[in-house]
Amino acid sequence: NDILGYTSLKKGPVYINNLPGTANEVDSIYSLRKGTSHSPDTLLKGADVTDENFCRLAAGDYPMVHISTHGDFVGRQNVTDLRSATADRSLSQSGLIMAGAGRNLNDNSFNPVKPDGLLTAKEIAGMDFSKVGLMVLSACQTGQGYITADGVYGIQRALKLSGVDAIIVSLWSVDDEAATDFMIRFYNELEKEDANAPDIHKAFNRARRDMMSNGKMDVKRFDAASLTTKTKTKRVNKPRYTNAFILIDAL
């Protein structure tokens, strides 16, 4: 376990809020791909999404990996010095929240040597994802990190070190509902591509253009006047929604 990553977040009580859109997102993507020419997908949800299970699956032969959860970068953006991968603190200051993280971060008796539910970039950098053609991180701040003359460090650097061909990461804290909307659009567009040689760039750009043109979705909102939940239309065609994710060729 990355003890530095654990201590970077454990600076007081930690509250990790629920992301209801993530379940809808992965269920929709799983259903879309099920029954096609793809190899059977492995779906982990809720309490099963531990860093231990993720590390176990990382050893498998998966051409695509999709993670929908919380992401975090606790470092500073104005650092411009070059550092080796082993000395790069931002690898420990960037991470993904997995099952059990909140419980362990708030447990003063927890031993940080054990897996803690926080999958840091440093841990990812030590994995072998050379068979992964696309890694999608549907989470906040996954594209952030120390800005250096050698590029942006953090999670995206870790994925490059792990051998991933291409990555989709976020530039800022993303809206849960809008992120779900974009990801579903992206995978719908990806299914239109040649299964043997899908053009992820074309699918990504079509999804973004479609969201710019038709970016609206039905959402459930509590209505104080009637004390009931009503369906309302949410517009997600603004740049903060449509430009939140970027596609990077990692190699």
N, C-alpha and C positions, 0 to 999 in steps of 0.2 A: 504494500500500500504506500501511497505517496503521503508521508506524514506532513511535509511542508504544505501540501494542498489542503490537508485537513485543518491545520492550524491557521491557514490564511482565512478560512471561513468561520472558524470557531472563535469569534471575538465577542460573543454575547448570545443571548437567546436567538435562535434561528427559526423563522416560520416559513414554511414552503407551502404556498397555496396550491389548490387543486387546479388543474388545467382540463376542464371538461371537453374542450375541442380535440385534445390529443386522441381520446378513445374513438371519437367519430372519425378522425383522420385515418388512423391505422385500420379501423374496421372497413372503411370505404376503399382504401387502397388494396387491402387484402381481398375483399370481395371482387374488386375490379380485375385483379390478376388471377384469381382462382378460376380454374377451368380453362385457362388459355394454354398456350404452348410452353409457358414458363415451367421451370422446375418448381416443385412444391415449395412454397414459402414457409418459413418458421416465424410464428407470431408470438411474441411475449407481451403481456400486459400486466399492469398493476404490480402486485407484490412479487411477481416472477421476474420483473426487470431489475435484477440485482447486478452489480458490477461483476460478481462472480460468474453469473450465467452469461453475461455479455462476453467476458474473457474466454469462457469455455466455447461459446459459439464462434468467437473470433478465429479459432483454429480451423473452422470449417471452410468449405469451398463455396463461398457466396459471392456472386458477381455484383450484387447490389445490397446495400445496407441502408435502412431508413430508421432514424431515431427521432422520436417526438417526445420532448420533455423540457425541463428547465435547463438553461445554459447560463453560465456566469463568467465574468472576467473581473477580477478584483484588483488588477494591477493599474499602472498608470500608462497613459497613451503617449507621453512625451519623451520616452526613453529612446535614444537614437544610436546607442553603442552596439557593436557586434559582439555576440556571445556564442560560445559553443553550445551544442545541444545539451550537454551535461550541466552547464553553468547557467542556463537560461531559466530564470525564476518564473517567467511568465508561463512556462509549461506547467508549473504547479499552481499558478494563479488563474488558470483557465480550466473550465471543466463542465461536465454534464452531471445533472442530478439524477441518480438512480434510486430505486426503492430502498428505504431504510436510512437515507441520508439525514433526514430531519431528526429521526429518533436518536441516531448515533451522535450527531453534532450537539444535541441537547443533553446527552448523558455524560455527566462529569466522571463517571466511573469507566467509560468506554476506553478500550485500549486502541489507540490510533494505528498500531501495527497491523491490526486486523482490517479486512475489507470494510469500508465505511459507507458505501453507497454514493461516494463522490468519485466519478471517473475523470481524473484530471488528464490534461494534454500530455503530461509526462508519462503517465501510464499508457496512453494510446500510442505514444511515440515508440514504445518498446514492443508493440505488437506487430504482427506480420499481416498486412492487408494487401499484399502484392497481387492477389487474385481479384480484388474488388475493383470493378470498373467505375462504380459511382457510390459515393457515401453522401447521404442526405441527412443533414442535421437541422431538423425543424425545431429550433430552440433559439432563445435570445442570445445575442452577443457572441455567437460561435465564430464569427469572422473577425473579431477584435483581438488585439494583442499588442505587444510592444512593436512600435513602428521603427524599423531600422533600415540601413542601407542594403540589407540583405533580404528585405521584404518584411511582411507582418508575421510576427511570432505568434505563439498561442496555439489554439486548437488546429488552425489550418496548417501551421508548420508541422505539428505533430502528425497530421494525416499525410503530409508529403513525405515525412521521414518513414512512416509505416508502409509507404508504397502504393497508396490509393491513386488511381488514374485521374479521377475528377471528383470534385466536391461541391456541394451546395451548402452555403453557410449564410448566416444573417449578419447584417451590418450594425444592427441596434436591437433594442428590446422590442420584440415583435408582438403584435396583437394576436391573441390565441385564436380567435374566430377567423381573422383574416389569413393567418398562416395556414389554418386548415383549408380554407377556401382555395388558396393558391396551390397547395400541395395536391389537392384532388384534381384541380385543373391540369397541373403538370403531368400527373400520372395518366390522366385521360389522354393527353396529347402524346405521351410516350408510347401508349398502346397503339397509336396510329402509325408508328414507325416500324421499319423492318425489324422483326424480332431477332434476326441474326446480326444485324448491324444498326441498331437504333441511333439516330442522330439526336443526342440529348440536348445539344445547343438549339436546334430547331424547335424541339418540344418545349424547352424552357422559354424561348422567346415567344412562341405562340401562346403559351399559358399567360405570360406577362401582358401581351397585347390584348388577349381576350379579357383579362381582368381589368385593364385600363378602359376597355370599351363597354364591358358588361359587368362591371364590378359591383354587384349587389347580392345580398343574401338575406334569407329570413332568419331572424333570431328571436329567442324567447326573452322577454323583459317583464319585470314586475311592474304592474301599474298601481301606483299608490292610490289613485282615485277609486278604483274598483276593488282593490286588494286582491287582484287576480293576476295571473301571468298571461300576457298577450303576445301575439306574434307581430313583430315589426320588421320593416325593411332597413337593413344596414348597408350603406354604400361603402365599398372598399376599393374604389377606383382612384384613390388619392395616392400620391407618390410614397407616403410613409407606409402604405400597405403594398403597393405594386412593386416598389424598389427595395423592399426589405431584404430580399435574398439575392445572392449573386452566385453564378456558376463559375468555378475556377478549374482549369486544367492543372492538376497537381504536378504533373511531370513535364 
